[in-house]
Every structure is written in structure tokens, then in C-alpha cells.
Amino acid sequence: MQDFLVVRDLTCGYAVPVLEDLNFQIEQGALVGIIGPNASGKTTLLKTLCGLLKPRSGQVLLDGRVVHNLKPAVRSRRVAVVGQGVRIAFAFSVAEVVMMGRHPYIPRMGSPSARDREKVEWAMEVTGILHLAQRPVSNLSGGEQQRVFIARALAQEPELLLLGEPTSFLDIGHQVEILDLVKQLNRRQQIAV
């Protein structure tokens, strides 16, 4: 397999560098875990990989293209992110939240197409939340909400799925469910995670 995501001489951070001189590559369809103590730079790295944080030096390449040079709409069609501790402040239904993942495909001031609705239904089905489609996200358990956010990311049809502590705040049963789901999606969809 070819290298899909390449990190070259990457230094990233904010006022001061948090991570310096990182070099690694990830193949398409790979499942990779990044572990480390709190405040070690894991979230900073994920923000840099998806283009939210510009590197201080070095490059992040996605299929040979510099991630930070890609237009946001192009990036969001290729890379989806589920951050840690995501919360929805409004009473959106599960289906509405998952449809938010189709934003890069819906023209400004446009309406969702039949394909958009099909992808949302598919994402809810593979994450096991289709039966919750009309329920408010705020009324769901932590594990169910995490599945909603993963479904929203899958609705983007990404080639790269970045998860920031996808099991934090979940009980052990839900942690196992979420990790099994991610593993299955990685294998079936060949999404790099």
C-alpha cells in the first residue's frame, strides 16, 4: 500500500512548540492509535493533521497534497474529525446532526439531495442509531451521542477519520462498543483511522 498521510519534519504548537520534528506515514485504510499522558500534544497533533492548526514548520501531506493548502471544503470531504467531549447545545434530532456531516456536499442555500439523505441513513444504520433518528441528541446516553458524532463524521464520506479520545467519559461497556465500531468501519470501509 502507498503512504496516504505523510508527516514530514512537523513542528506544531501555539505560542511555543508543543511537538517538534515529527516524521511518520500512515497507509490508506490503516488503524493507528496515538497514546500519551494528558497535555502531551495529542489534540494539537490531530488539529494539525486535519488542517485546523497550521504547522510552525514541516508539512502534513494527504495523498501528496499539503493539507493546509487544500480549500476547507475539499479538506472536509476527505478528513472527518470527532473531537473529545463534543456536545450539541440545541435540540437537534439525531438525523439533523448526522446531516451536518453532509455540509461539504450541499450547495450554499441549497437543500439536501437524495444522495445526501441516503448517506445519512447509511451512516446511522452502520453506527446502530437509525432507530434514534427523530430523537433529540440531548436525550441520548453518552455512548449513543458518541455514535451520533461518529455517524456525522461518516456522512462526510471521509478517507481519514480522526478521533480525539472517542471513549472518554463513557463506561467500559460503551468504550468497547465504540472501539469495536471503529475497528469494523476501518475494515469494511477502508477508512484510515
N, CA, C and O of each residue as an XYZ file, in Angstrom:
772
protein
N       0.835     -1.202      0.000
C       0.000      0.000      0.000
C       0.865      1.245      0.000
O       1.999      1.230      0.479
N       0.327      2.307     -0.535
C       1.071      3.559     -0.569
C       0.790      4.377      0.683
O      -0.229      4.197      1.349
N       1.714      5.275      0.985
C       1.515      6.162      2.122
C       0.422      7.161      1.774
O       0.473      7.828      0.740
N      -0.546      7.249      2.638
C      -1.712      8.092      2.416
C      -1.557      9.423      3.137
O      -1.816     10.487      2.574
N      -1.130      9.343      4.389
C      -0.888     10.533      5.193
C       0.590     10.542      5.552
O       1.100      9.590      6.142
N       1.269     11.618      5.195
C       2.705     11.726      5.453
C       2.956     12.985      6.273
O       2.496     14.073      5.928
N       3.691     12.817      7.358
C       4.078     13.935      8.209
C       5.594     14.064      8.095
O       6.335     13.129      8.399
N       6.045     15.249      7.649
C       7.476     15.484      7.424
C       7.975     16.644      8.272
O       7.507     17.776      8.148
N       8.929     16.338      9.130
C       9.619     17.365      9.924
C       8.642     18.340     10.576
O       8.881     19.547     10.599
N       7.557     17.816     11.098
C       6.467     18.639     11.627
C       6.772     19.161     13.022
O       7.098     18.398     13.932
N       6.662     20.465     13.169
C       6.687     21.120     14.473
C       5.379     21.878     14.575
O       5.045     22.682     13.704
N       4.635     21.617     15.650
C       3.342     22.284     15.804
C       3.156     22.723     17.244
O       3.761     22.179     18.168
N       2.307     23.714     17.406
C       2.032     24.245     18.726
C       1.341     25.586     18.604
O       0.723     25.897     17.585
N       1.453     26.365     19.644
C       0.770     27.650     19.700
C       1.828     28.742     19.879
O       2.617     28.969     18.962
N       1.871     29.411     21.005
C       2.904     30.424     21.234
C       4.291     29.779     21.281
O       5.285     30.395     20.896
N       4.345     28.549     21.751
C       5.595     27.780     21.771
C       5.317     26.418     21.140
O       4.170     25.972     21.135
N       6.335     25.749     20.609
C       6.120     24.416     20.039
C       5.661     23.426     21.103
O       6.137     23.446     22.239
N       4.736     22.567     20.717
C       4.257     21.501     21.598
C       4.896     20.178     21.173
O       5.301     19.374     22.013
N       4.980     19.965     19.863
C       5.613     18.775     19.284
C       6.637     19.247     18.253
O       6.385     20.193     17.507
N       7.782     18.591     18.218
C       8.839     19.035     17.309
C       9.397     17.879     16.487
O       9.568     16.761     16.972
N       9.671     18.191     15.231
C      10.371     17.282     14.314
C       9.736     15.899     14.209
O      10.433     14.887     14.288
N       8.427     15.851     14.033
C       7.723     14.571     13.865
C       7.827     14.102     12.417
O       7.698     14.898     11.487
N       8.056     12.831     12.239
C       8.086     12.197     10.927
C       7.395     10.847     11.042
O       7.798     10.001     11.840
N       6.352     10.648     10.241
C       5.702      9.340     10.164
C       4.807      9.317      8.943
O       4.522     10.354      8.345
N       4.367      8.121      8.578
C       3.429      7.968      7.482
C       2.422      6.893      7.844
O       2.709      5.958      8.591
N       1.237      7.059      7.290
C       0.129      6.140      7.546
C      -0.424      5.710      6.194
O      -0.672      6.538      5.317
N      -0.613      4.409      6.042
C      -1.168      3.875      4.804
C      -2.681      4.064      4.776
O      -3.332      4.156      5.817
N      -3.224      4.120      3.561
C      -4.673      4.213      3.423
C      -5.308      2.970      4.044
O      -4.857      1.849      3.807
N      -6.345      3.176      4.830
C      -7.033      2.069      5.473
C      -6.391      1.598      6.767
O      -6.835      0.605      7.344
N      -5.354      2.290      7.238
C      -4.673      1.889      8.474
C      -5.486      2.305      9.698
O      -6.275      3.248      9.649
N      -5.276      1.584     10.784
C      -5.873      1.916     12.073
C      -4.716      2.183     13.027
O      -3.958      1.272     13.360
N      -4.581      3.439     13.468
C      -3.425      3.863     14.262
C      -3.910      4.517     15.544
O      -4.866      5.292     15.531
N      -3.259      4.205     16.636
C      -3.568      4.843     17.913
C      -2.400      5.702     18.361
O      -1.238      5.323     18.208
N      -2.715      6.848     18.908
C      -1.693      7.739     19.466
C      -1.974      7.813     20.955
O      -3.056      8.224     21.374
N      -0.998      7.415     21.747
C      -1.202      7.417     23.188
C      -0.172      8.320     23.851
O       0.920      8.538     23.325
N      -0.536      8.827     24.990
C       0.365      9.684     25.752
C      -0.390     10.290     26.908
O      -1.620     10.252     26.942
N       0.340     10.853     27.863
C      -0.310     11.459     29.020
C      -1.073     12.732     28.636
O      -0.907     13.258     27.536
N      -1.900     13.210     29.546
C      -2.593     14.475     29.336
C      -1.578     15.569     29.045
O      -0.477     15.584     29.597
N      -1.970     16.482     28.168
C      -1.153     17.654     27.811
C       0.163     17.287     27.134
O       1.140     18.031     27.225
N       0.190     16.127     26.449
C       1.414     15.735     25.748
C       1.399     16.125     24.269
O       2.396     15.937     23.572
N       0.268     16.671     23.780
C       0.212     17.158     22.408
C      -0.634     16.336     21.454
O      -0.609     16.586     20.249
N      -1.378     15.368     21.951
C      -2.195     14.522     21.070
C      -3.243     15.347     20.325
O      -3.383     15.213     19.109
N      -3.968     16.186     21.029
C      -5.007     17.005     20.389
C      -4.380     18.031     19.460
O      -4.923     18.304     18.389
N      -3.265     18.596     19.843
C      -2.554     19.546     18.980
C      -2.166     18.861     17.674
O      -2.297     19.448     16.600
N      -1.689     17.625     17.764
C      -1.337     16.879     16.560
C      -2.563     16.648     15.686
O      -2.504     16.866     14.476
N      -3.675     16.209     16.279
C      -4.887     15.968     15.490
C      -5.371     17.250     14.809
O      -5.792     17.220     13.653
N      -5.312     18.366     15.521
C      -5.719     19.650     14.923
C      -4.819     20.020     13.750
O      -5.278     20.610     12.772
N      -3.554     19.678     13.847
C      -2.621     19.971     12.766
C      -2.851     19.030     11.589
O      -2.809     19.461     10.437
N      -3.096     17.748     11.868
C      -3.329     16.776     10.801
C      -4.553     17.118      9.963
O      -4.557     16.900      8.752
N      -5.601     17.657     10.605
C      -6.835     17.946      9.864
C      -6.858     19.352      9.266
O      -7.794     19.703      8.547
N      -5.836     20.157      9.557
C      -5.761     21.478      8.945
C      -6.303     22.603      9.785
O      -6.310     23.746      9.328
N      -6.761     22.332     11.001
C      -7.267     23.405     11.866
C      -6.141     24.258     12.438
O      -6.328     25.443     12.715
N      -4.986     23.656     12.611
C      -3.835     24.359     13.178
C      -2.702     24.280     12.169
O      -2.310     23.191     11.749
N      -2.180     25.432     11.782
C      -1.091     25.475     10.807
C       0.217     25.085     11.486
O       0.497     25.534     12.598
N       1.024     24.247     10.819
C       2.305     23.860     11.424
C       3.227     25.057     11.590
O       3.189     25.998     10.797
N       4.044     25.015     12.611
C       5.087     26.033     12.779
C       6.180     25.800     11.741
O       6.794     26.745     11.245
N       6.415     24.520     11.420
C       7.308     24.139     10.330
C       6.988     22.712      9.933
O       6.311     21.989     10.664
N       7.477     22.313      8.776
C       7.207     20.977      8.272
C       5.906     20.926      7.498
O       5.274     21.950      7.237
N       5.515     19.697      7.133
C       4.330     19.522      6.303
C       3.509     18.315      6.729
O       4.017     17.351      7.302
N       2.215     18.408      6.425
C       1.303     17.277      6.504
C       0.775     17.094      5.092
O       0.168     18.003      4.525
N       1.010     15.913      4.526
C       0.583     15.619      3.160
C      -0.500     14.557      3.171
O      -0.375     13.534      3.845
N      -1.552     14.803      2.429
C      -2.640     13.847      2.260
C      -2.674     13.490      0.788
O      -3.010     14.323     -0.053
N      -2.327     12.258      0.479
C      -2.203     11.826     -0.923
C      -1.271     12.752     -1.712
O      -1.534     13.070     -2.872
N      -0.203     13.171     -1.082
C       0.789     14.002     -1.755
C       0.480     15.483     -1.796
O       1.279     16.262     -2.316
N      -0.654     15.890     -1.262
C      -1.038     17.308     -1.269
C      -0.944     17.878      0.141
O      -1.339     17.224      1.106
N      -0.427     19.085      0.259
C      -0.281     19.728      1.556
C      -1.672     20.029      2.118
O      -2.445     20.775      1.518
N      -1.976     19.444      3.267
C      -3.304     19.573      3.877
C      -3.685     21.037      4.072
O      -4.828     21.416      3.816
N      -2.760     21.848      4.515
C      -3.073     23.243      4.839
C      -3.279     24.119      3.609
O      -3.750     25.251      3.719
N      -2.922     23.587      2.429
C      -3.163     24.325      1.188
C      -4.493     23.942      0.545
O      -4.935     24.598     -0.398
N      -5.130     22.891      1.045
C      -6.419     22.479      0.499
C      -7.511     23.426      0.962
O      -7.490     23.902      2.097
N      -8.455     23.696      0.092
C      -9.602     24.510      0.485
C     -10.380     23.763      1.560
O     -10.438     22.534      1.533
N     -10.980     24.484      2.507
C     -11.720     23.819      3.590
C     -12.769     22.817      3.100
O     -12.928     21.750      3.694
N     -13.479     23.148      2.032
C     -14.500     22.226      1.524
C     -13.872     20.932      1.013
O     -14.435     19.852      1.190
N     -12.719     21.043      0.385
C     -12.018     19.853     -0.118
C     -11.512     19.028      1.059
O     -11.664     17.806      1.083
N     -10.908     19.705      2.036
C     -10.412     19.010      3.231
C     -11.532     18.274      3.944
O     -11.370     17.121      4.345
N     -12.670     18.941      4.102
C     -13.753     18.336      4.877
C     -14.432     17.189      4.138
O     -15.162     16.415      4.757
N     -14.215     17.063      2.850
C     -14.711     15.889      2.127
C     -13.774     14.701      2.308
O     -14.185     13.555      2.127
N     -12.537     14.961      2.659
C     -11.537     13.893      2.766
C     -11.215     13.521      4.201
O     -10.858     12.377      4.485
N     -11.340     14.490      5.118
C     -10.951     14.271      6.513
C     -12.120     14.637      7.418
O     -12.677     15.729      7.311
N     -12.488     13.722      8.306
C     -13.544     13.990      9.287
C     -12.932     13.870     10.679
O     -12.040     13.055     10.916
N     -13.428     14.691     11.582
C     -12.898     14.737     12.945
C     -14.032     14.574     13.940
O     -15.082     15.204     13.816
N     -13.805     13.722     14.929
C     -14.701     13.634     16.076
C     -13.843     14.025     17.266
O     -12.996     13.257     17.721
N     -14.078     15.228     17.759
C     -13.275     15.738     18.869
C     -13.687     15.138     20.197
O     -14.695     14.438     20.296
N     -12.900     15.422     21.206
C     -13.215     14.906     22.537
C     -14.252     15.789     23.207
O     -14.221     17.012     23.074
N     -15.156     15.170     23.917
C     -16.154     15.906     24.685
C     -17.081     16.763     23.850
O     -17.481     17.839     24.295
N     -17.441     16.316     22.635
C     -18.331     17.075     21.762
C     -19.715     17.128     22.393
O     -20.200     16.126     22.918
N     -20.337     18.270     22.345
C     -21.701     18.435     22.859
C     -22.498     19.289     21.879
O     -21.944     20.151     21.197
N     -23.784     19.042     21.818
C     -24.701     19.821     20.982
C     -25.547     20.667     21.926
O     -26.192     20.139     22.832
N     -25.543     21.974     21.714
C     -26.228     22.895     22.620
C     -27.711     23.090     22.281
O     -28.468     23.613     23.100
N     -28.123     22.679     21.099
C     -29.506     22.889     20.693
C     -30.224     21.546     20.575
O     -29.582     20.497     20.551
N     -31.546     21.578     20.503
C     -32.358     20.360     20.479
C     -32.484     19.796     19.069
O     -33.590     19.611     18.563
N     -31.341     19.524     18.437
C     -31.353     18.906     17.117
C     -31.672     17.424     17.245
O     -31.310     16.779     18.229
N     -32.358     16.892     16.234
C     -32.598     15.451     16.204
C     -31.313     14.754     15.761
O     -30.405     15.384     15.217
N     -31.254     13.461     16.000
C     -30.105     12.663     15.567
C     -29.908     12.820     14.061
O     -28.787     13.044     13.605
N     -30.984     12.704     13.289
C     -30.876     12.813     11.826
C     -30.341     14.182     11.414
O     -29.542     14.274     10.482
N     -30.768     15.244     12.094
C     -30.271     16.585     11.762
C     -28.778     16.714     12.048
O     -28.047     17.318     11.262
N     -28.325     16.157     13.155
C     -26.900     16.226     13.487
C     -26.084     15.435     12.474
O     -25.036     15.899     12.027
N     -26.551     14.254     12.111
C     -25.814     13.453     11.131
C     -25.810     14.152      9.770
O     -24.813     14.090      9.051
N     -26.905     14.813      9.410
C     -26.964     15.551      8.140
C     -25.929     16.683      8.112
O     -25.497     17.091      7.034
N     -25.531     17.189      9.269
C     -24.497     18.230      9.314
C     -23.193     17.743      8.678
O     -22.401     18.548      8.189
N     -22.976     16.446      8.685
C     -21.800     15.890      8.037
C     -21.830     16.023      6.520
O     -20.793     15.888      5.870
N     -22.977     16.278      5.959
C     -23.106     16.452      4.506
C     -22.870     17.890      4.070
O     -22.929     18.192      2.878
N     -22.605     18.772      5.012
C     -22.404     20.201      4.698
C     -21.449     20.438      3.526
O     -21.746     21.287      2.684
N     -20.311     19.727      3.428
C     -19.408     19.994      2.305
C     -19.988     19.655      0.936
O     -19.435     20.066     -0.085
N     -21.083     18.918      0.899
C     -21.660     18.475     -0.364
C     -22.914     19.261     -0.760
O     -23.350     19.188     -1.909
N     -23.485     19.997      0.165
C     -24.730     20.716     -0.103
C     -24.395     22.154     -0.498
O     -23.717     22.860      0.249
N     -24.866     22.591     -1.665
C     -24.566     23.966     -2.090
C     -25.118     24.987     -1.092
O     -26.140     24.764     -0.443
N     -24.413     26.101     -0.995
C     -24.879     27.179     -0.118
C     -26.308     27.543     -0.501
O     -26.628     27.716     -1.677
N     -27.145     27.654      0.496
C     -28.568     27.958      0.329
C     -29.305     26.828     -0.397
O     -30.430     27.018     -0.860
N     -28.676     25.662     -0.497
C     -29.300     24.520     -1.151
C     -29.940     23.589     -0.142
O     -29.848     23.797      1.068
N     -30.575     22.579     -0.650
C     -31.223     21.565      0.185
C     -30.516     20.235     -0.006
O     -29.895     20.004     -1.043
N     -30.603     19.367      0.980
C     -30.002     18.037      0.831
C     -30.620     17.273     -0.344
O     -31.828     17.325     -0.576
N     -29.768     16.573     -1.066
C     -30.218     15.767     -2.201
C     -30.621     14.372     -1.719
O     -30.479     14.037     -0.543
N     -31.120     13.584     -2.643
C     -31.455     12.196     -2.325
C     -30.194     11.447     -1.892
O     -30.248     10.618     -0.983
N     -29.068     11.732     -2.529
C     -27.793     11.093     -2.149
C     -27.405     11.488     -0.727
O     -26.926     10.650      0.038
N     -27.609     12.761     -0.363
C     -27.291     13.208      0.993
C     -28.131     12.438      2.011
O     -27.608     11.965      3.020
N     -29.415     12.317      1.749
C     -30.303     11.583      2.659
C     -29.908     10.109      2.732
O     -29.956      9.498      3.800
N     -29.518      9.544      1.593
C     -29.086      8.139      1.548
C     -27.820      7.934      2.394
O     -27.724      6.957      3.136
N     -26.860      8.844      2.284
C     -25.613      8.726      3.049
C     -25.863      8.896      4.551
O     -25.226      8.228      5.365
N     -26.778      9.777      4.915
C     -27.124      9.972      6.323
C     -27.777      8.713      6.877
O     -27.448      8.267      7.977
N     -28.700      8.144      6.114
C     -29.356      6.913      6.573
C     -28.331      5.783      6.717
O     -28.359      5.033      7.693
N     -27.425      5.668      5.736
C     -26.375      4.644      5.800
C     -25.509      4.835      7.049
O     -25.225      3.872      7.762
N     -25.090      6.074      7.315
C     -24.223      6.354      8.467
C     -24.934      6.005      9.777
O     -24.322      5.458     10.694
N     -26.233      6.326      9.859
C     -26.979      5.980     11.068
C     -27.142      4.469     11.191
O     -27.097      3.922     12.292
N     -27.333      3.802     10.061
C     -27.502      2.349     10.091
C     -26.220      1.648     10.549
O     -26.272      0.779     11.419
N     -25.069      2.017      9.971
C     -23.828      1.316     10.328
C     -23.364      1.620     11.751
O     -22.606      0.846     12.336
N     -23.811      2.731     12.304
C     -23.449      3.054     13.684
C     -24.511      2.596     14.674
O     -24.367      2.801     15.880
N     -25.579      1.977     14.171
C     -26.604      1.405     15.041
C     -27.522      2.413     15.700
O     -28.047      2.162     16.784
N     -27.723      3.569     15.043
C     -28.570      4.607     15.650
C     -29.768      4.986     14.778
O     -30.451      5.968     15.071
N     -30.032      4.235     13.725
C     -31.138      4.579     12.818
C     -32.460      4.671     13.570
O     -33.292      5.523     13.259
N     -32.657      3.807     14.549
C     -33.907      3.821     15.323
C     -34.032      5.076     16.200
O     -35.104      5.348     16.741
N     -32.952      5.832     16.340
C     -32.966      7.059     17.149
C     -33.095      8.321     16.294
O     -33.018      9.429     16.825
N     -33.288      8.176     15.005
C     -33.209      9.295     14.052
C     -33.994     10.541     14.463
O     -33.517     11.658     14.257
N     -35.171     10.377     15.031
C     -36.001     11.539     15.360
C     -35.857     12.003     16.804
O     -36.478     12.992     17.197
N     -35.061     11.316     17.591
C     -34.868     11.698     18.993
C     -33.907     12.869     19.105
O     -32.966     12.969     18.318
N     -34.129     13.765     20.076
C     -33.160     14.845     20.307
C     -31.844     14.255     20.831
O     -31.846     13.378     21.695
N     -30.729     14.747     20.297
C     -29.417     14.250     20.721
C     -29.221     14.465     22.216
O     -28.575     13.659     22.886
N     -29.776     15.547     22.733
C     -29.601     15.860     24.152
C     -30.256     14.833     25.074
O     -29.936     14.782     26.262
N     -31.167     14.013     24.546
C     -31.849     12.996     25.352
C     -31.169     11.624     25.292
O     -31.702     10.649     25.823
N     -30.016     11.542     24.661
C     -29.342     10.259     24.485
C     -28.270     10.046     25.546
O     -27.800     10.990     26.180
N     -27.900      8.790     25.722
C     -26.798      8.460     26.637
C     -25.476      8.901     26.005
O     -25.431      9.233     24.821
N     -24.423      8.905     26.784
C     -23.108      9.289     26.282
C     -22.647      8.405     25.135
O     -22.097      8.901     24.152
N     -22.866      7.101     25.251
C     -22.475      6.171     24.192
C     -23.261      6.398     22.916
O     -22.705      6.349     21.820
N     -24.565      6.648     23.059
C     -25.397      6.928     21.887
C     -24.970      8.228     21.227
O     -24.895      8.308     20.001
N     -24.687      9.258     22.039
C     -24.231     10.530     21.470
C     -22.925     10.355     20.708
O     -22.747     10.938     19.638
N     -22.007      9.556     21.253
C     -20.738      9.339     20.573
C     -20.964      8.664     19.225
O     -20.281      8.977     18.250
N     -21.918      7.742     19.166
C     -22.258      7.096     17.895
C     -22.834      8.109     16.906
O     -22.582      8.017     15.705
N     -23.607      9.073     17.408
C     -24.154     10.123     16.545
C     -23.015     10.932     15.924
O     -23.044     11.229     14.730
N     -22.018     11.287     16.725
C     -20.917     12.102     16.209
C     -20.047     11.316     15.234
O     -19.504     11.884     14.286
N     -19.914     10.017     15.462
C     -19.188      9.184     14.506
C     -20.002      9.064     13.216
O     -19.438      9.102     12.122
N     -21.320      8.920     13.337
C     -22.186      8.865     12.151
C     -22.096     10.164     11.359
O     -22.043     10.139     10.130
N     -22.078     11.290     12.052
C     -21.944     12.586     11.365
C     -20.640     12.624     10.575
O     -20.613     13.081      9.432
N     -19.559     12.140     11.187
C     -18.265     12.102     10.505
C     -18.314     11.159      9.302
O     -17.770     11.480      8.246
N     -18.955     10.009      9.449
C     -19.048      9.054      8.337
C     -19.883      9.603      7.188
O     -19.624      9.293      6.025
N     -20.883     10.417      7.510
C     -21.717     11.016      6.469
C     -20.891     11.912      5.546
O     -21.294     12.182      4.415
N     -19.741     12.370      6.028
C     -18.844     13.177      5.196
C     -18.153     12.347      4.125
O     -17.546     12.908      3.213
N     -18.231     11.024      4.215
C     -17.536     10.108      3.320
C     -16.020     10.342      3.355
O     -15.396     10.493      2.304
N     -15.426     10.374      4.552
C     -14.003     10.688      4.637
C     -13.120      9.501      4.248
O     -13.532      8.342      4.296
N     -11.914      9.833      3.871
C     -10.887      8.814      3.665
C     -10.040      8.698      4.928
O      -9.364      7.692      5.144
N     -10.082      9.730      5.754
C      -9.336      9.778      7.010
C     -10.277     10.227      8.115
O     -10.897     11.287      8.020
N     -10.383      9.419      9.165
C     -11.234      9.723     10.308
C     -10.337      9.922     11.521
O      -9.647      8.995     11.946
N     -10.345     11.130     12.079
C      -9.533     11.453     13.246
C     -10.441     11.505     14.468
O     -11.423     12.248     14.494
N     -10.105     10.714     15.472
C     -10.907     10.631     16.684
C     -10.074     11.094     17.868
O      -9.017     10.530     18.151
N     -10.549     12.118     18.554
C      -9.871     12.611     19.749
C     -10.511     12.015     20.985
O     -11.577     12.464     21.407
N      -9.890     11.030     21.561
C     -10.387     10.352     22.760
C     -11.858      9.957     22.607
O     -12.715     10.453     23.338
N     -12.151      9.060     21.652
C     -13.547      8.722     21.362
C     -14.277      8.008     22.491
O     -15.504      7.911     22.464
N     -13.547      7.507     23.483
C     -14.209      6.776     24.567
C     -14.175      7.512     25.900
O     -14.600      6.966     26.919
N     -13.675      8.742     25.904
C     -13.624      9.463     27.175
C     -15.042      9.705     27.699
O     -15.965      9.945     26.921
N     -15.202      9.641     28.982
C     -16.474      9.854     29.672
C     -17.497      8.735     29.462
O     -18.655      8.880     29.854
N     -17.079      7.610     28.843
C     -18.001      6.503     28.634
C     -17.687      5.377     29.605
O     -16.540      5.184     30.006
N     -18.737      4.629     29.980
C     -18.495      3.463     30.829
C     -17.815      2.388     29.991
O     -17.759      2.496     28.766
N     -17.298      1.355     30.646
C     -16.491      0.343     29.965
C     -17.262     -0.358     28.847
O     -16.686     -0.671     27.806
N     -18.547     -0.605     29.047
C     -19.354     -1.249     28.009
C     -19.430     -0.411     26.746
O     -19.258     -0.920     25.639
N     -19.692      0.890     26.922
C     -19.766      1.777     25.758
C     -18.386      1.972     25.131
O     -18.284      2.130     23.915
N     -17.334      1.965     25.932
C     -15.981      2.087     25.375
C     -15.704      0.946     24.413
O     -15.210      1.162     23.307
N     -16.025     -0.276     24.840
C     -15.802     -1.450     23.990
C     -16.647     -1.347     22.725
O     -16.154     -1.643     21.636
N     -17.911     -0.932     22.843
C     -18.790     -0.785     21.677
C     -18.208      0.193     20.664
O     -18.156     -0.097     19.468
N     -17.770      1.353     21.150
C     -17.240      2.385     20.254
C     -15.970      1.892     19.564
O     -15.813      2.075     18.357
N     -15.063      1.270     20.318
C     -13.816      0.776     19.715
C     -14.086     -0.351     18.716
O     -13.425     -0.424     17.681
N     -15.044     -1.226     19.011
C     -15.423     -2.269     18.056
C     -16.010     -1.652     16.786
O     -15.701     -2.086     15.676
N     -16.858     -0.638     16.958
C     -17.451      0.042     15.818
C     -16.378      0.659     14.932
O     -16.422      0.514     13.710
N     -15.419      1.344     15.536
C     -14.346      1.982     14.768
C     -13.536      0.926     14.011
O     -13.190      1.124     12.847
N     -13.240     -0.179     14.664
C     -12.476     -1.250     14.021
C     -13.245     -1.832     12.829
O     -12.670     -2.075     11.769
N     -14.544     -2.051     13.016
C     -15.367     -2.586     11.928
C     -15.414     -1.623     10.744
O     -15.277     -2.041      9.594
N     -15.609     -0.326     11.027
C     -15.676      0.669      9.963
C     -14.349      0.760      9.227
O     -14.319      0.894      8.004
N     -13.262      0.687      9.967
C     -11.937      0.716      9.370
C     -11.776     -0.449      8.398
O     -11.275     -0.266      7.289
N     -12.186     -1.616      8.799
C     -12.022     -2.808      7.957
C     -12.979     -2.807      6.768
O     -12.576     -3.087      5.639
N     -14.251     -2.489      7.028
C     -15.251     -2.558      5.958
C     -15.116     -1.425      4.958
O     -15.242     -1.645      3.754
N     -14.860     -0.216      5.440
C     -14.848      0.958      4.565
C     -13.450      1.364      4.108
O     -13.302      2.251      3.266
N     -12.424      0.717      4.661
C     -11.025      1.064      4.370
C     -10.740      2.544      4.625
O      -9.997      3.191      3.888
N     -11.355      3.060      5.693
C     -11.097      4.432      6.132
C      -9.879      4.393      7.033
O      -9.811      3.579      7.954
N      -8.926      5.259      6.778
C      -7.787      5.369      7.692
C      -8.297      6.043      8.964
O      -8.972      7.071      8.900
N      -7.977      5.467     10.105
C      -8.448      5.997     11.384
C      -7.249      6.243     12.271
O      -7.403      6.693     13.406
